[in-house]
Amino acid sequence: MDEKKERLKQRNKEVRETYFKVKKNNPKWSDKAVTEEVAKKFYLAVRTVNAIIGYEGNYK
């Protein structure tokens, strides 16, 4: 696997881990609020975070 794909794979793993950590630490937050927080932290669009969490398309 080339470097770029490996970096993206690592980023996606960290996005998922962060999502579930934020969700666990803030149980009263809605999924939307958690997703927005993760998107801000990683400088990604909310839709991209949703795709990563859901293993959609290229984010498997």
C-alpha positions, -999 to 999 in steps of 0.1 A, spaced: 0 0 0 14 34 -9 21 61 17 -9 83 9 -34 54 13 -17 44 46 -20 79 59 -57 81 50 -63 47 66 -47 60 98 -66 92 97 -99 74 93 -91 51 122 -83 82 144 -116 99 132 -136 68 143 -118 65 176 -123 102 183 -159 101 174 -167 72 198 -145 88 226 -164 122 223 -197 103 222 -188 84 253 -176 115 272 -207 135 262 -236 111 264 -262 139 262 -249 152 229 -267 144 197 -250 125 170 -250 157 150 -231 176 177 -205 148 181 -200 147 143 -196 185 141 -170 184 170 -150 157 153 -152 175 119 -138 207 135 -110 188 152 -99 171 119 -107 200 96 -131 178 76 -167 183 64 -195 168 85 -204 147 55 -169 133 53 -169 123 90 -203 106 85 -189 87 56 -159 76 76 -180 65 106 -203 46 83 -175 30 62 -191 44 31 -175 45 -4 -137 51 -2 -137 52 36 -140 14 42 
